Amino acid sequence: MAWNSKGARGLRPLGTLPVAAAALTATVAVYITLVTFGNITDFGTNQQFVRHVLAMDTTFQDADLMWRAITSHTVQDLTYVAIVIWETLCAFVLVAASVLWVRELLGDRRSGRADYGPARRASTLGLLMLMLLFGLGFIAIGGEWFAMWQSAKWNGLQAALRNFTLAGTVLVLIHLPSPQWAHDGG
């Protein structure tokens, strides 16, 4: 049940930083949930991606780099499973953060104080997890260590950069200084 602005309950004003943070956190949560769902239900497609990146079989085949290649299907598949597990954890954390945002935005307004701290902290955790996956995992390790940038077919750097940038943008938004965070408990 919603109350008017003089009452106790109701949606925080639209167009505010907390509403933007909630909407964008939820957007990233939906996105990574769909990515995870796709990687589980279409396991083979991205399994091949990970296998080729780790095997470095579509790179320039430079002898000075090929010693880095991992050709064991077992290790490749374990790596892919670890990625899917990490994505699943990211999805859970960001969905939980989205719920925290919504609860606070719709919550009790009698005190005039909002406690966005839990939502901000959960969002920060989930977004950092995504940035580590795409920045450290795909851009640094996949792109540089395994020379993914050299592959015409198995080059995921653009997608990784897009995901890294999206998560980073939302993270910055959540940490913008604002009096709207004044009572967020940290």
Summary of the structure (lengths in Angstrom):
residues: 186
radius of gyration: 20.4
end to end distance: 28.8
largest distance: 71.5
contacts: 563
relative contact order: 0.17
helix: 68%
strand: 0%
